[in-house]
Amino acid sequence: MFGSRTDLHIFEAGSVNRTRYCNEILLPYGRLFRGAMCLHFLFMDGNAPCHRTVAAKQLLESEDFERMDWPARSPDLNAIEHVWGFFSRQTLGSSYLTTSNDSRASIGAARRMGSNASTTH
């Protein structure tokens, strides 16, 4: 968790909607990070639709999270946007991607991405 990372969280099925985002990401990980960082905590999300719901906003406010403001379309400012290209190349460029292997390939790509994070841009 320290070093600004949590364990890889994988959603086994379905999309990430406001309920899943609040219950599976904001509450457990947000509280954990805020507790570890104390007063030096600024919450950053990626402007995805589930991040901008009323439910997410209310939860962040009720938990006293200070949220970083983002311009509407700012991929150059959001660090996660720089990783999607790497992730896509690692999974889509693979010849072994099939329905049964998609999860394993994606997990492998995410782990490789994490181990290369300090050496790639």
DRENTORKOL-3810 file (N, C-alpha, C; in nm, 4 decimals):
REM DRENTORKOL-3810
@n.u->0.0814; n.v->-0.1189; n.w->0.0000; ca.u->0.0000; ca.v->0.0000; ca.w->0.0000; c.u->0.0860; c.v->0.1256; c.w->0.0000
@n.u->0.1946; n.v->0.1250; n.w->0.0713; ca.u->0.2789; ca.v->0.2438; ca.w->0.0718; c.u->0.3506; c.v->0.2534; c.w->-0.0611
@n.u->0.3972; n.v->0.3713; n.w->-0.0950; ca.u->0.4526; ca.v->0.3924; ca.w->-0.2272; c.u->0.3400; c.v->0.4227; c.w->-0.3251
@n.u->0.2238; n.v->0.4621; n.w->-0.2744; ca.u->0.1074; ca.v->0.5018; ca.w->-0.3540; c.u->0.0473; c.v->0.3895; c.w->-0.4362
@n.u->0.0550; n.v->0.2675; n.w->-0.3890; ca.u->-0.0055; ca.v->0.1551; ca.w->-0.4604; c.u->-0.0845; c.v->0.0673; c.w->-0.3650
@n.u->-0.1903; n.v->0.0101; n.w->-0.4161; ca.u->-0.2629; ca.v->-0.0932; ca.w->-0.3431; c.u->-0.2412; c.v->-0.2229; c.w->-0.4178
@n.u->-0.2877; n.v->-0.3319; n.w->-0.3621; ca.u->-0.2862; ca.v->-0.4571; ca.w->-0.4352; c.u->-0.3750; c.v->-0.4430; c.w->-0.5575
@n.u->-0.3478; n.v->-0.5220; n.w->-0.6593; ca.u->-0.4276; ca.v->-0.5222; ca.w->-0.7802; c.u->-0.5688; c.v->-0.5688; c.w->-0.7463
@n.u->-0.6682; n.v->-0.4901; n.w->-0.7804; ca.u->-0.8078; ca.v->-0.5258; ca.w->-0.7555; c.u->-0.8709; c.v->-0.5671; c.w->-0.8872
@n.u->-0.9224; n.v->-0.6883; n.w->-0.8931; ca.u->-0.9811; ca.v->-0.7408; ca.w->-1.0160; c.u->-1.1296; c.v->-0.7605; c.w->-0.9952
@n.u->-1.2076; n.v->-0.7019; n.w->-1.0836; ca.u->-1.3517; ca.v->-0.7227; ca.w->-1.0820; c.u->-1.3785; c.v->-0.8476; c.w->-1.1650
@n.u->-1.4229; n.v->-0.9536; n.w->-1.1001; ca.u->-1.4386; ca.v->-1.0816; ca.w->-1.1674; c.u->-1.5408; c.v->-1.0786; c.w->-1.2804
@n.u->-1.6487; n.v->-1.0074; n.w->-1.2645; ca.u->-1.7513; ca.v->-1.0068; ca.w->-1.3689; c.u->-1.8280; c.v->-0.8759; c.w->-1.3633
@n.u->-1.8849; n.v->-0.8398; n.w->-1.4762; ca.u->-1.9693; ca.v->-0.7217; ca.w->-1.4824; c.u->-1.8906; c.v->-0.5931; c.w->-1.4913
@n.u->-1.9643; n.v->-0.4838; n.w->-1.5050; ca.u->-1.8980; ca.v->-0.3541; ca.w->-1.5136; c.u->-1.8928; c.v->-0.2893; c.w->-1.3768
@n.u->-1.8123; n.v->-0.1869; n.w->-1.3702; ca.u->-1.7998; ca.v->-0.1126; ca.w->-1.2457; c.u->-1.9015; c.v->0.0006; c.w->-1.2500
@n.u->-2.0067; n.v->-0.0160; n.w->-1.1733; ca.u->-2.1089; ca.v->0.0881; ca.w->-1.1633; c.u->-2.0889; c.v->0.1641; c.w->-1.0326
@n.u->-2.1786; n.v->0.2551; n.w->-1.0028; ca.u->-2.1609; ca.v->0.3386; ca.w->-0.8830; c.u->-2.1588; c.v->0.2554; c.w->-0.7551
@n.u->-2.2413; n.v->0.1512; n.w->-0.7480; ca.u->-2.2474; ca.v->0.0692; ca.w->-0.6271; c.u->-2.1169; c.v->-0.0067; c.w->-0.6060
@n.u->-2.0689; n.v->-0.0696; n.w->-0.7101; ca.u->-1.9437; ca.v->-0.1448; ca.w->-0.6988; c.u->-1.8266; c.v->-0.0511; c.w->-0.6707
@n.u->-1.8249; n.v->0.0621; n.w->-0.7363; ca.u->-1.7154; ca.v->0.1579; ca.w->-0.7149; c.u->-1.7141; c.v->0.2045; c.w->-0.5688
@n.u->-1.8283; n.v->0.2405; n.w->-0.5169; ca.u->-1.8357; ca.v->0.2875; ca.w->-0.3784; c.u->-1.8008; c.v->0.1761; c.w->-0.2794
@n.u->-1.8616; n.v->0.0584; n.w->-0.2975; ca.u->-1.8460; ca.v->-0.0497; ca.w->-0.2001; c.u->-1.7141; c.v->-0.1261; c.w->-0.2108
@n.u->-1.6621; n.v->-0.1407; n.w->-0.3326; ca.u->-1.5441; ca.v->-0.2245; ca.w->-0.3511; c.u->-1.4137; c.v->-0.1457; c.w->-0.3668
@n.u->-1.4241; n.v->-0.0157; n.w->-0.3925; ca.u->-1.3029; ca.v->0.0655; ca.w->-0.4101; c.u->-1.2960; c.v->0.1782; c.w->-0.3071
@n.u->-1.3938; n.v->0.2680; n.w->-0.3120; ca.u->-1.3864; ca.v->0.3862; ca.w->-0.2247; c.u->-1.3819; c.v->0.3513; c.w->-0.0769
@n.u->-1.4750; n.v->0.2715; n.w->-0.0312; ca.u->-1.4795; ca.v->0.2440; ca.w->0.1125; c.u->-1.3554; c.v->0.1692; c.w->0.1615
@n.u->-1.3234; n.v->0.0526; n.w->0.1067; ca.u->-1.2072; ca.v->-0.0173; ca.w->0.1639; c.u->-1.0723; c.v->0.0488; c.w->0.1340
@n.u->-1.0454; n.v->0.0840; n.w->0.0088; ca.u->-0.9146; ca.v->0.1375; ca.w->-0.0264; c.u->-0.9006; c.v->0.2844; c.w->0.0131
@n.u->-1.0036; n.v->0.3615; n.w->-0.0062; ca.u->-0.9981; ca.v->0.5027; ca.w->0.0300; c.u->-0.9730; c.v->0.5225; c.w->0.1782
@n.u->-1.0458; n.v->0.4489; n.w->0.2599; ca.u->-1.0254; ca.v->0.4600; ca.w->0.4047; c.u->-0.8858; c.v->0.4141; c.w->0.4450
@n.u->-0.8394; n.v->0.3074; n.w->0.3835; ca.u->-0.7065; ca.v->0.2553; ca.w->0.4155; c.u->-0.5982; c.v->0.3573; c.w->0.3822
@n.u->-0.6050; n.v->0.4147; n.w->0.2640; ca.u->-0.5059; ca.v->0.5145; ca.w->0.2238; c.u->-0.5145; c.v->0.6391; c.w->0.3098
@n.u->-0.6364; n.v->0.6871; n.w->0.3327; ca.u->-0.6493; ca.v->0.8084; ca.w->0.4139; c.u->-0.5939; c.v->0.7849; c.w->0.5531
@n.u->-0.6199; n.v->0.6675; n.w->0.6093; ca.u->-0.5668; ca.v->0.6356; ca.w->0.7424; c.u->-0.4157; c.v->0.6330; c.w->0.7448
@n.u->-0.3546; n.v->0.5830; n.w->0.6386; ca.u->-0.2084; ca.v->0.5746; ca.w->0.6328; c.u->-0.1445; c.v->0.7101; c.w->0.6040
@n.u->-0.2119; n.v->0.7924; n.w->0.5257; ca.u->-0.1532; ca.v->0.9195; ca.w->0.4836; c.u->-0.1868; c.v->1.0357; c.w->0.5764
@n.u->-0.2812; n.v->1.0164; n.w->0.6646; ca.u->-0.3244; ca.v->1.1190; ca.w->0.7598; c.u->-0.3665; c.v->1.2478; c.w->0.6892
@n.u->-0.3058; n.v->1.3581; n.w->0.7247; ca.u->-0.3491; ca.v->1.4870; ca.w->0.6715; c.u->-0.3012; c.v->1.5124; c.w->0.5295
@n.u->-0.2115; n.v->1.4328; n.w->0.4787; ca.u->-0.1526; ca.v->1.4560; ca.w->0.3466; c.u->-0.2191; c.v->1.3681; c.w->0.2412
@n.u->-0.3490; n.v->1.3634; n.w->0.2412; ca.u->-0.4216; ca.v->1.2749; ca.w->0.1498; c.u->-0.5084; c.v->1.3577; c.w->0.0565
@n.u->-0.4863; n.v->1.3422; n.w->-0.0718; ca.u->-0.5685; ca.v->1.4055; ca.w->-0.1746; c.u->-0.6147; c.v->1.2948; c.w->-0.2667
@n.u->-0.7459; n.v->1.2758; n.w->-0.2765; ca.u->-0.8009; ca.v->1.1657; ca.w->-0.3545; c.u->-0.8055; c.v->1.2020; c.w->-0.5024
@n.u->-0.7538; n.v->1.1127; n.w->-0.5862; ca.u->-0.7543; ca.v->1.1338; ca.w->-0.7309; c.u->-0.8258; c.v->1.0173; c.w->-0.7967
@n.u->-0.9229; n.v->1.0465; n.w->-0.8782; ca.u->-0.9888; ca.v->0.9429; ca.w->-0.9574; c.u->-0.9628; c.v->0.9737; c.w->-1.1043
@n.u->-1.0283; n.v->0.9021; n.w->-1.1934; ca.u->-0.9972; ca.v->0.9186; ca.w->-1.3341; c.u->-1.1083; c.v->0.9759; c.w->-1.4191
@n.u->-1.2086; n.v->1.0368; n.w->-1.3576; ca.u->-1.3207; ca.v->1.0958; ca.w->-1.4313; c.u->-1.4068; c.v->0.9945; c.w->-1.5061
@n.u->-1.3970; n.v->0.8671; n.w->-1.4705; ca.u->-1.4847; ca.v->0.7665; ca.w->-1.5313; c.u->-1.6280; c.v->0.7941; c.w->-1.4854
@n.u->-1.7274; n.v->0.7500; n.w->-1.5613; ca.u->-1.8663; ca.v->0.7769; ca.w->-1.5214; c.u->-1.8997; c.v->0.7322; c.w->-1.3789
@n.u->-1.8491; n.v->0.6171; n.w->-1.3360; ca.u->-1.8808; ca.v->0.5715; ca.w->-1.1997; c.u->-1.8146; c.v->0.6596; c.w->-1.0939
@n.u->-1.7085; n.v->0.7305; n.w->-1.1302; ca.u->-1.6420; ca.v->0.8214; ca.w->-1.0356; c.u->-1.7222; c.v->0.9494; c.w->-1.0145
@n.u->-1.8045; n.v->0.9843; n.w->-1.1104; ca.u->-1.8755; ca.v->1.1123; ca.w->-1.1087; c.u->-2.0225; c.v->1.1015; c.w->-1.0709
@n.u->-2.0642; n.v->0.9898; n.w->-1.0146; ca.u->-2.2045; ca.v->0.9737; ca.w->-0.9757; c.u->-2.2325; c.v->1.0516; c.w->-0.8474
@n.u->-2.3589; n.v->1.0787; n.w->-0.8245; ca.u->-2.4009; ca.v->1.1460; ca.w->-0.7013; c.u->-2.3636; c.v->1.0597; c.w->-0.5816
@n.u->-2.3807; n.v->0.9285; n.w->-0.5939; ca.u->-2.3486; ca.v->0.8382; ca.w->-0.4830; c.u->-2.2004; c.v->0.8468; c.w->-0.4457
@n.u->-2.1131; n.v->0.8481; n.w->-0.5453; ca.u->-1.9696; ca.v->0.8579; ca.w->-0.5182; c.u->-1.9365; c.v->0.9931; c.w->-0.4548
@n.u->-1.9949; n.v->1.0985; n.w->-0.5076; ca.u->-1.9701; ca.v->1.2326; ca.w->-0.4535; c.u->-2.0158; c.v->1.2411; c.w->-0.3076
@n.u->-2.1351; n.v->1.1886; n.w->-0.2797; ca.u->-2.1867; ca.v->1.1922; ca.w->-0.1424; c.u->-2.0998; c.v->1.1093; c.w->-0.0479
@n.u->-2.0550; n.v->0.9945; n.w->-0.0952; ca.u->-1.9702; ca.v->0.9103; ca.w->-0.0112; c.u->-1.8375; c.v->0.9809; c.w->0.0194
@n.u->-1.7763; n.v->1.0391; n.w->-0.0802; ca.u->-1.6504; ca.v->1.1114; ca.w->-0.0589; c.u->-1.6698; c.v->1.2266; c.w->0.0395
@n.u->-1.7800; n.v->1.2981; n.w->0.0236; ca.u->-1.8080; ca.v->1.4093; ca.w->0.1162; c.u->-1.8320; c.v->1.3587; c.w->0.2580
@n.u->-1.9081; n.v->1.2498; n.w->0.2722; ca.u->-1.9386; ca.v->1.1972; ca.w->0.4057; c.u->-1.8141; c.v->1.1429; c.w->0.4754
@n.u->-1.7157; n.v->1.1004; n.w->0.3978; ca.u->-1.5905; ca.v->1.0478; ca.w->0.4535; c.u->-1.4827; c.v->1.1564; c.w->0.4657
@n.u->-1.5185; n.v->1.2811; n.w->0.4312; ca.u->-1.4246; ca.v->1.3943; ca.w->0.4361; c.u->-1.3003; c.v->1.3732; c.w->0.3494
@n.u->-1.3210; n.v->1.3186; n.w->0.2297; ca.u->-1.2118; ca.v->1.3028; ca.w->0.1341; c.u->-1.1968; c.v->1.4342; c.w->0.0587
@n.u->-1.0750; n.v->1.4814; n.w->0.0464; ca.u->-1.0497; ca.v->1.5963; ca.w->-0.0390; c.u->-1.0227; c.v->1.5414; c.w->-0.1784
@n.u->-1.1047; n.v->1.5829; n.w->-0.2732; ca.u->-1.0965; ca.v->1.5292; ca.w->-0.4090; c.u->-1.0250; c.v->1.6275; c.w->-0.5009
@n.u->-0.9331; n.v->1.5743; n.w->-0.5793; ca.u->-0.8614; ca.v->1.6569; ca.w->-0.6768; c.u->-0.9568; c.v->1.6933; c.w->-0.7901
@n.u->-0.9586; n.v->1.8188; n.w->-0.8280; ca.u->-1.0413; ca.v->1.8624; ca.w->-0.9401; c.u->-0.9688; c.v->1.8325; c.w->-1.0706
@n.u->-1.0442; n.v->1.7818; n.w->-1.1678; ca.u->-0.9896; ca.v->1.7495; ca.w->-1.2995; c.u->-1.0667; c.v->1.8233; c.w->-1.4065
@n.u->-0.9979; n.v->1.8752; n.w->-1.5064; ca.u->-1.0698; ca.v->1.9261; ca.w->-1.6237; c.u->-1.1433; c.v->1.8102; c.w->-1.6905
@n.u->-1.2455; n.v->1.8384; n.w->-1.7664; ca.u->-1.3306; ca.v->1.7346; ca.w->-1.8256; c.u->-1.2533; c.v->1.6333; c.w->-1.9095
@n.u->-1.1683; n.v->1.6766; n.w->-1.9970; ca.u->-1.0919; ca.v->1.5840; ca.w->-2.0824; c.u->-0.9440; c.v->1.6154; c.w->-2.0686
@n.u->-0.8789; n.v->1.5412; n.w->-1.9782; ca.u->-0.7394; ca.v->1.5756; ca.w->-1.9489; c.u->-0.6509; c.v->1.4518; c.w->-1.9383
@n.u->-0.6413; n.v->1.3705; n.w->-2.0430; ca.u->-0.5591; ca.v->1.2496; ca.w->-2.0312; c.u->-0.4127; c.v->1.2785; c.w->-2.0018
@n.u->-0.3642; n.v->1.3931; n.w->-2.0439; ca.u->-0.2244; ca.v->1.4257; ca.w->-2.0172; c.u->-0.1990; c.v->1.4553; c.w->-1.8697
@n.u->-0.3028; n.v->1.4901; n.w->-1.7950; ca.u->-0.2874; ca.v->1.5195; ca.w->-1.6524; c.u->-0.3099; c.v->1.3976; c.w->-1.5643
@n.u->-0.3767; n.v->1.2969; n.w->-1.6157; ca.u->-0.4119; ca.v->1.1809; ca.w->-1.5359; c.u->-0.3129; c.v->1.0680; c.w->-1.5623
@n.u->-0.2385; n.v->1.0309; n.w->-1.4616; ca.u->-0.1320; ca.v->0.9307; ca.w->-1.4777; c.u->-0.1836; c.v->0.7972; c.w->-1.5298
@n.u->-0.3031; n.v->0.7561; n.w->-1.4907; ca.u->-0.3534; ca.v->0.6251; ca.w->-1.5336; c.u->-0.3744; c.v->0.6201; c.w->-1.6845
@n.u->-0.4033; n.v->0.7318; n.w->-1.7467; ca.u->-0.4252; ca.v->0.7327; ca.w->-1.8909; c.u->-0.3000; c.v->0.6915; c.w->-1.9676
@n.u->-0.1838; n.v->0.7169; n.w->-1.9102; ca.u->-0.0589; ca.v->0.6805; ca.w->-1.9764; c.u->-0.0330; c.v->0.5308; c.w->-1.9717
@n.u->-0.1020; n.v->0.4611; n.w->-1.8838; ca.u->-0.0803; ca.v->0.3179; ca.w->-1.8691; c.u->-0.1688; c.v->0.2366; c.w->-1.9607
@n.u->-0.2815; n.v->0.2911; n.w->-2.0038; ca.u->-0.3749; ca.v->0.2138; ca.w->-2.0864; c.u->-0.3115; c.v->0.1657; c.w->-2.2161
@n.u->-0.2268; n.v->0.2459; n.w->-2.2773; ca.u->-0.1604; ca.v->0.2033; ca.w->-2.4011; c.u->-0.0732; c.v->0.0812; c.w->-2.3783
@n.u->0.0039; n.v->0.0846; n.w->-2.2712; ca.u->0.0886; ca.v->-0.0299; ca.w->-2.2372; c.u->0.0031; c.v->-0.1535; c.w->-2.2116
@n.u->-0.1013; n.v->-0.1360; n.w->-2.1324; ca.u->-0.1898; ca.v->-0.2465; ca.w->-2.0968; c.u->-0.2544; c.v->-0.3054; c.w->-2.2221
@n.u->-0.3022; n.v->-0.2215; n.w->-2.3108; ca.u->-0.3654; ca.v->-0.2684; ca.w->-2.4341; c.u->-0.2669; c.v->-0.3447; c.w->-2.5215
@n.u->-0.1479; n.v->-0.2921; n.w->-2.5349; ca.u->-0.0473; ca.v->-0.3610; ca.w->-2.6179; c.u->-0.0125; c.v->-0.4969; c.w->-2.5596
@n.u->-0.0071; n.v->-0.5057; n.w->-2.4276; ca.u->0.0292; ca.v->-0.6325; ca.w->-2.3642; c.u->-0.0808; c.v->-0.7374; c.w->-2.3785
@n.u->-0.2057; n.v->-0.6963; n.w->-2.3753; ca.u->-0.3148; ca.v->-0.7937; ca.w->-2.3828; c.u->-0.3621; c.v->-0.8158; c.w->-2.5255
@n.u->-0.3863; n.v->-0.7095; n.w->-2.5993; ca.u->-0.4399; ca.v->-0.7236; ca.w->-2.7346; c.u->-0.3356; c.v->-0.7752; c.w->-2.8333
@n.u->-0.2092; n.v->-0.7502; n.w->-2.8048; ca.u->-0.1048; ca.v->-0.7965; ca.w->-2.8941; c.u->-0.0680; c.v->-0.9420; c.w->-2.8721
@n.u->-0.1329; n.v->-1.0069; n.w->-2.7791; ca.u->-0.1007; ca.v->-1.1433; ca.w->-2.7445; c.u->-0.1785; c.v->-1.2421; c.w->-2.8294
@n.u->-0.1105; n.v->-1.3437; n.w->-2.8743; ca.u->-0.1769; ca.v->-1.4430; ca.w->-2.9597; c.u->-0.2566; c.v->-1.5438; c.w->-2.8785
@n.u->-0.2386; n.v->-1.5463; n.w->-2.7487; ca.u->-0.3065; ca.v->-1.6455; ca.w->-2.6665; c.u->-0.4363; c.v->-1.5952; c.w->-2.6036
@n.u->-0.4836; n.v->-1.4800; n.w->-2.6421; ca.u->-0.6079; ca.v->-1.4281; ca.w->-2.5852; c.u->-0.7284; c.v->-1.5029; c.w->-2.6405
@n.u->-0.7974; n.v->-1.5682; n.w->-2.5552; ca.u->-0.9256; ca.v->-1.6310; ca.w->-2.5873; c.u->-1.0177; c.v->-1.5977; c.w->-2.4724
@n.u->-1.1428; n.v->-1.6333; n.w->-2.4847; ca.u->-1.2382; ca.v->-1.6018; ca.w->-2.3781; c.u->-1.1921; c.v->-1.6581; c.w->-2.2444
@n.u->-1.1431; n.v->-1.7823; n.w->-2.2435; ca.u->-1.1024; ca.v->-1.8430; ca.w->-2.1168; c.u->-0.9711; c.v->-1.7868; c.w->-2.0635
@n.u->-0.8905; n.v->-1.7271; n.w->-2.1501; ca.u->-0.7613; ca.v->-1.6750; ca.w->-2.1062; c.u->-0.7592; c.v->-1.5243; c.w->-2.0858
@n.u->-0.8672; n.v->-1.4560; n.w->-2.1179; ca.u->-0.8682; ca.v->-1.3100; ca.w->-2.1073; c.u->-0.8277; c.v->-1.2606; c.w->-1.9698
@n.u->-0.8859; n.v->-1.3173; n.w->-1.8649; ca.u->-0.8553; ca.v->-1.2716; ca.w->-1.7295; c.u->-0.7101; c.v->-1.2937; c.w->-1.6955
@n.u->-0.6579; n.v->-1.4129; n.w->-1.7244; ca.u->-0.5178; ca.v->-1.4409; ca.w->-1.6934; c.u->-0.4243; c.v->-1.3485; c.w->-1.7705
@n.u->-0.4559; n.v->-1.3237; n.w->-1.8981; ca.u->-0.3711; ca.v->-1.2351; ca.w->-1.9790; c.u->-0.3743; c.v->-1.0930; c.w->-1.9248
@n.u->-0.4923; n.v->-1.0476; n.w->-1.8866; ca.u->-0.5056; ca.v->-0.9125; ca.w->-1.8333; c.u->-0.4323; c.v->-0.8983; c.w->-1.7005
@n.u->-0.4452; n.v->-0.9986; n.w->-1.6157; ca.u->-0.3764; ca.v->-0.9951; ca.w->-1.4861; c.u->-0.2258; c.v->-0.9958; c.w->-1.5068
@n.u->-0.1789; n.v->-1.0800; n.w->-1.5980; ca.u->-0.0356; ca.v->-1.0853; ca.w->-1.6275; c.u->0.0152; c.v->-0.9522; c.w->-1.6792
@n.u->-0.0609; n.v->-0.8897; n.w->-1.7692; ca.u->-0.0207; ca.v->-0.7591; ca.w->-1.8235; c.u->-0.0167; c.v->-0.6539; c.w->-1.7143
@n.u->-0.1146; n.v->-0.6557; n.w->-1.6257; ca.u->-0.1185; ca.v->-0.5577; ca.w->-1.5170; c.u->0.0002; c.v->-0.5770; c.w->-1.4233
@n.u->0.0357; n.v->-0.7019; n.w->-1.3964; ca.u->0.1514; ca.v->-0.7269; ca.w->-1.3093; c.u->0.2807; c.v->-0.6827; c.w->-1.3760
@n.u->0.2935; n.v->-0.7102; n.w->-1.5065; ca.u->0.4130; ca.v->-0.6648; ca.w->-1.5782; c.u->0.4193; c.v->-0.5130; c.w->-1.5783
@n.u->0.3035; n.v->-0.4515; n.w->-1.5963; ca.u->0.2971; ca.v->-0.3058; ca.w->-1.5970; c.u->0.3425; c.v->-0.2526; c.w->-1.4617
@n.u->0.2990; n.v->-0.3144; n.w->-1.3545; ca.u->0.3381; ca.v->-0.2712; ca.w->-1.2205; c.u->0.4866; c.v->-0.2871; c.w->-1.1966
@n.u->0.5444; n.v->-0.3960; n.w->-1.2432; ca.u->0.6876; ca.v->-0.4167; ca.w->-1.2218; c.u->0.7721; c.v->-0.3256; c.w->-1.3092
@n.u->0.7172; n.v->-0.2781; n.w->-1.4220; ca.u->0.7908; ca.v->-0.1877; ca.w->-1.5108; c.u->0.7603; c.v->-0.0415; c.w->-1.4849
@n.u->0.6736; n.v->-0.0126; n.w->-1.3899; ca.u->0.6269; ca.v->0.1251; ca.w->-1.3695; c.u->0.7399; c.v->0.2223; c.w->-1.3408
@n.u->0.8430; n.v->0.1767; n.w->-1.2743; ca.u->0.9505; ca.v->0.2694; ca.w->-1.2404; c.u->1.0468; c.v->0.2922; c.w->-1.3562
@n.u->1.0386; n.v->0.2063; n.w->-1.4605; ca.u->1.1326; ca.v->0.2207; ca.w->-1.5713; c.u->1.0688; c.v->0.2675; c.w->-1.7002
@n.u->0.9335; n.v->0.2699; n.w->-1.7062; ca.u->0.8660; ca.v->0.3136; ca.w->-1.8283; c.u->0.7924; c.v->0.4430; c.w->-1.8036
@n.u->0.7578; n.v->0.5117; n.w->-1.9095; ca.u->0.6871; ca.v->0.6402; ca.w->-1.8972; c.u->0.5488; c.v->0.6257; c.w->-1.9517
END
